[in-house]
């Protein structure tokens, strides 16, 4: 194995900044958008079928 000196060690770049926290936040945003889509679709369907609960 080749020995690496300290100057070369400081030039090594690697890895990603994609952490579990970032992935969890993205998944939560997708879940919120999915639920909003279901609600919007259900509202549109109920309006088109004239199946709306009265507000009284």
N, CA, C and O atoms as CSV, one atom per row, in Angstrom:
chain,resi,resn,atom,element,x,y,z
A,1,UNK,N,N,0.842,-1.169,0.000
A,1,UNK,CA,C,0.000,0.000,0.000
A,1,UNK,C,C,0.892,1.238,0.000
A,1,UNK,O,O,1.941,1.272,0.642
A,2,UNK,N,N,0.449,2.241,-0.730
A,2,UNK,CA,C,1.222,3.471,-0.857
A,2,UNK,C,C,0.960,4.374,0.337
A,2,UNK,O,O,-0.189,4.562,0.736
A,3,UNK,N,N,2.013,4.928,0.904
A,3,UNK,CA,C,1.886,5.884,2.014
A,3,UNK,C,C,1.472,7.237,1.459
A,3,UNK,O,O,1.953,7.661,0.409
A,4,UNK,N,N,0.575,7.911,2.172
A,4,UNK,CA,C,0.111,9.240,1.772
A,4,UNK,C,C,0.602,10.247,2.799
A,4,UNK,O,O,0.446,10.052,4.004
A,5,UNK,N,N,1.195,11.324,2.305
A,5,UNK,CA,C,1.701,12.332,3.246
A,5,UNK,C,C,0.574,13.289,3.646
A,5,UNK,O,O,-0.517,13.243,3.079
A,6,UNK,N,N,0.841,14.131,4.601
A,6,UNK,CA,C,-0.173,15.032,5.157
A,6,UNK,C,C,-0.711,16.029,4.136
A,6,UNK,O,O,-1.892,16.372,4.189
A,7,UNK,N,N,0.111,16.498,3.218
A,7,UNK,CA,C,-0.358,17.448,2.196
A,7,UNK,C,C,-1.384,16.788,1.279
A,7,UNK,O,O,-2.379,17.409,0.907
A,8,UNK,N,N,-1.142,15.524,0.915
A,8,UNK,CA,C,-2.093,14.825,0.053
A,8,UNK,C,C,-3.384,14.492,0.800
A,8,UNK,O,O,-4.452,14.451,0.190
A,9,UNK,N,N,-3.302,14.259,2.089
A,9,UNK,CA,C,-4.497,13.948,2.873
A,9,UNK,C,C,-5.461,15.126,2.925
A,9,UNK,O,O,-6.676,14.931,2.962
A,10,UNK,N,N,-4.936,16.335,2.928
A,10,UNK,CA,C,-5.809,17.508,2.989
A,10,UNK,C,C,-6.524,17.754,1.661
A,10,UNK,O,O,-7.494,18.510,1.625
A,11,UNK,N,N,-6.073,17.141,0.577
A,11,UNK,CA,C,-6.690,17.330,-0.736
A,11,UNK,C,C,-7.746,16.278,-1.055
A,11,UNK,O,O,-8.392,16.364,-2.099
A,12,UNK,N,N,-7.936,15.301,-0.196
A,12,UNK,CA,C,-8.918,14.242,-0.446
A,12,UNK,C,C,-10.317,14.797,-0.236
A,12,UNK,O,O,-10.620,15.382,0.804
A,13,UNK,N,N,-11.160,14.606,-1.238
A,13,UNK,CA,C,-12.546,15.063,-1.183
A,13,UNK,C,C,-13.425,13.851,-1.474
A,13,UNK,O,O,-13.150,13.080,-2.393
A,14,UNK,N,N,-14.476,13.694,-0.688
A,14,UNK,CA,C,-15.358,12.565,-0.941
A,14,UNK,C,C,-16.566,12.609,-0.036
A,14,UNK,O,O,-16.704,13.487,0.816
A,15,UNK,N,N,-17.427,11.653,-0.238
A,15,UNK,CA,C,-18.621,11.571,0.575
A,15,UNK,C,C,-19.727,12.450,0.038
A,15,UNK,O,O,-19.546,13.186,-0.933
A,16,UNK,N,N,-20.855,12.365,0.671
A,16,UNK,CA,C,-21.994,13.184,0.274
A,16,UNK,C,C,-22.524,13.917,1.496
A,16,UNK,O,O,-22.229,13.559,2.636
A,17,UNK,N,N,-23.297,14.934,1.236
A,17,UNK,CA,C,-23.917,15.683,2.320
A,17,UNK,C,C,-25.367,15.262,2.499
A,17,UNK,O,O,-26.129,15.935,3.193
A,18,UNK,N,N,-25.750,14.158,1.881
A,18,UNK,CA,C,-27.106,13.656,1.979
A,18,UNK,C,C,-27.210,12.796,3.236
A,18,UNK,O,O,-26.838,11.622,3.233
A,19,UNK,N,N,-27.720,13.394,4.304
A,19,UNK,CA,C,-27.802,12.707,5.584
A,19,UNK,C,C,-29.199,12.143,5.789
A,19,UNK,O,O,-30.106,12.415,5.001
A,20,UNK,N,N,-29.368,11.378,6.819
A,20,UNK,CA,C,-30.670,10.780,7.132
A,20,UNK,C,C,-31.701,11.866,7.432
A,20,UNK,O,O,-32.881,11.694,7.127
A,21,UNK,N,N,-31.283,12.957,8.011
A,21,UNK,CA,C,-32.198,14.051,8.311
A,21,UNK,C,C,-32.748,14.671,7.029
A,21,UNK,O,O,-33.938,14.976,6.946
A,22,UNK,N,N,-31.898,14.854,6.044
A,22,UNK,CA,C,-32.327,15.428,4.765
A,22,UNK,C,C,-33.278,14.471,4.060
A,22,UNK,O,O,-34.298,14.899,3.521
A,23,UNK,N,N,-32.958,13.184,4.057
A,23,UNK,CA,C,-33.821,12.181,3.424
A,23,UNK,C,C,-35.175,12.145,4.116
A,23,UNK,O,O,-36.206,12.068,3.449
A,24,UNK,N,N,-35.188,12.199,5.440
A,24,UNK,CA,C,-36.438,12.190,6.197
A,24,UNK,C,C,-37.281,13.426,5.877
A,24,UNK,O,O,-38.501,13.321,5.751
A,25,UNK,N,N,-36.660,14.571,5.746
A,25,UNK,CA,C,-37.393,15.790,5.409
A,25,UNK,C,C,-38.000,15.691,4.016
A,25,UNK,O,O,-39.136,16.118,3.812
A,26,UNK,N,N,-37.271,15.140,3.061
A,26,UNK,CA,C,-37.787,14.978,1.700
A,26,UNK,C,C,-38.972,14.019,1.694
A,26,UNK,O,O,-39.974,14.273,1.024
A,27,UNK,N,N,-38.865,12.925,2.431
A,27,UNK,CA,C,-39.966,11.960,2.510
A,27,UNK,C,C,-41.199,12.603,3.137
A,27,UNK,O,O,-42.317,12.368,2.678
A,28,UNK,N,N,-41.013,13.408,4.176
A,28,UNK,CA,C,-42.144,14.088,4.808
A,28,UNK,C,C,-42.815,15.075,3.858
A,28,UNK,O,O,-44.041,15.187,3.860
A,29,UNK,N,N,-42.048,15.783,3.056
A,29,UNK,CA,C,-42.622,16.705,2.080
A,29,UNK,C,C,-43.431,15.936,1.047
A,29,UNK,O,O,-44.515,16.373,0.659
A,30,UNK,N,N,-42.919,14.802,0.600
A,30,UNK,CA,C,-43.641,13.981,-0.372
A,30,UNK,C,C,-44.950,13.472,0.222
A,30,UNK,O,O,-45.971,13.443,-0.465
A,31,UNK,N,N,-44.929,13.070,1.493
A,31,UNK,CA,C,-46.161,12.602,2.150
A,31,UNK,C,C,-47.194,13.723,2.248
A,31,UNK,O,O,-48.383,13.490,2.028
A,32,UNK,N,N,-46.751,14.937,2.575
A,32,UNK,CA,C,-47.669,16.069,2.681
A,32,UNK,C,C,-48.281,16.384,1.321
A,32,UNK,O,O,-49.484,16.628,1.230
A,33,UNK,N,N,-47.475,16.381,0.268
A,33,UNK,CA,C,-47.985,16.645,-1.072
A,33,UNK,C,C,-48.964,15.561,-1.516
A,33,UNK,O,O,-49.971,15.854,-2.162
A,34,UNK,N,N,-48.667,14.314,-1.169
A,34,UNK,CA,C,-49.562,13.207,-1.518
A,34,UNK,C,C,-50.906,13.354,-0.806
A,34,UNK,O,O,-51.956,13.193,-1.428
A,35,UNK,N,N,-50.880,13.656,0.483
A,35,UNK,CA,C,-52.128,13.849,1.232
A,35,UNK,C,C,-52.921,15.043,0.701
A,35,UNK,O,O,-54.148,14.987,0.634
A,36,UNK,N,N,-52.240,16.109,0.327
A,36,UNK,CA,C,-52.925,17.274,-0.239
A,36,UNK,C,C,-53.564,16.912,-1.573
A,36,UNK,O,O,-54.662,17.374,-1.882
A,37,UNK,N,N,-52.890,16.096,-2.357
A,37,UNK,CA,C,-53.454,15.653,-3.629
A,37,UNK,C,C,-54.700,14.814,-3.430
A,37,UNK,O,O,-55.684,14.974,-4.152
A,38,UNK,N,N,-54.663,13.913,-2.443
A,38,UNK,CA,C,-55.851,13.102,-2.144
A,38,UNK,C,C,-57.015,13.993,-1.715
A,38,UNK,O,O,-58.145,13.797,-2.163
A,39,UNK,N,N,-56.748,14.962,-0.858
A,39,UNK,CA,C,-57.807,15.852,-0.388
A,39,UNK,C,C,-58.377,16.688,-1.525
A,39,UNK,O,O,-59.593,16.840,-1.640
A,40,UNK,N,N,-57.500,17.229,-2.363
A,40,UNK,CA,C,-57.951,18.031,-3.485
A,40,UNK,C,C,-58.759,17.181,-4.456
A,40,UNK,O,O,-59.805,17.621,-4.934
A,41,UNK,N,N,-58.301,15.986,-4.754
A,41,UNK,CA,C,-59.021,15.093,-5.662
A,41,UNK,C,C,-60.370,14.700,-5.104
A,41,UNK,O,O,-61.357,14.644,-5.837
A,42,UNK,N,N,-60.420,14.427,-3.814
A,42,UNK,CA,C,-61.686,14.074,-3.179
A,42,UNK,C,C,-62.650,15.249,-3.221
A,42,UNK,O,O,-63.842,15.067,-3.468
A,43,UNK,N,N,-62.144,16.451,-2.981
A,43,UNK,CA,C,-62.990,17.646,-3.045
A,43,UNK,C,C,-63.537,17.873,-4.445
A,43,UNK,O,O,-64.717,18.185,-4.605
A,44,UNK,N,N,-62.706,17.723,-5.445
A,44,UNK,CA,C,-63.151,17.893,-6.830
A,44,UNK,C,C,-64.199,16.838,-7.186
A,44,UNK,O,O,-65.203,17.149,-7.827
A,45,UNK,N,N,-63.966,15.595,-6.773
A,45,UNK,CA,C,-64.920,14.527,-7.055
A,45,UNK,C,C,-66.261,14.804,-6.388
A,45,UNK,O,O,-67.309,14.625,-7.008
A,46,UNK,N,N,-66.237,15.240,-5.124
A,46,UNK,CA,C,-67.488,15.501,-4.405
A,46,UNK,C,C,-68.240,16.681,-5.009
A,46,UNK,O,O,-69.470,16.667,-5.059
A,47,UNK,N,N,-67.521,17.695,-5.465
A,47,UNK,CA,C,-68.176,18.841,-6.113
A,47,UNK,C,C,-68.802,18.408,-7.435
A,47,UNK,O,O,-69.931,18.791,-7.743
A,48,UNK,N,N,-68.076,17.612,-8.216
A,48,UNK,CA,C,-68.602,17.205,-9.522
A,48,UNK,C,C,-69.791,16.259,-9.386
A,48,UNK,O,O,-70.664,16.249,-10.254
A,49,UNK,N,N,-69.847,15.462,-8.316
A,49,UNK,CA,C,-70.970,14.550,-8.093
A,49,UNK,C,C,-72.085,15.207,-7.298
A,49,UNK,O,O,-73.102,14.574,-7.014
A,50,UNK,N,N,-71.903,16.471,-6.938
A,50,UNK,CA,C,-72.867,17.225,-6.139
A,50,UNK,C,C,-73.175,16.487,-4.824
A,50,UNK,O,O,-74.331,16.356,-4.420
A,51,UNK,N,N,-72.131,16.023,-4.188
A,51,UNK,CA,C,-72.239,15.260,-2.941
A,51,UNK,C,C,-71.544,16.033,-1.816
A,51,UNK,O,O,-70.624,15.527,-1.174
A,52,UNK,N,N,-72.000,17.259,-1.592
A,52,UNK,CA,C,-71.356,18.137,-0.619
A,52,UNK,C,C,-72.229,18.226,0.632
A,52,UNK,O,O,-73.448,18.374,0.539
A,53,UNK,N,N,-71.601,18.136,1.791
A,53,UNK,CA,C,-72.328,18.265,3.042
A,53,UNK,C,C,-72.760,19.726,3.216
A,53,UNK,O,O,-71.990,20.640,2.922
A,54,UNK,N,N,-73.980,19.944,3.690
A,54,UNK,CA,C,-74.434,21.325,3.915
A,54,UNK,C,C,-73.694,21.943,5.101
A,54,UNK,O,O,-73.294,21.242,6.030
A,55,UNK,N,N,-73.521,23.249,5.056
A,55,UNK,CA,C,-72.815,23.955,6.121
A,55,UNK,C,C,-73.725,24.335,7.265
A,55,UNK,O,O,-73.246,24.863,8.269
A,56,UNK,N,N,-75.014,24.090,7.156
A,56,UNK,CA,C,-75.974,24.489,8.185
A,56,UNK,C,C,-76.065,23.462,9.271
A,56,UNK,O,O,-76.827,23.634,10.222
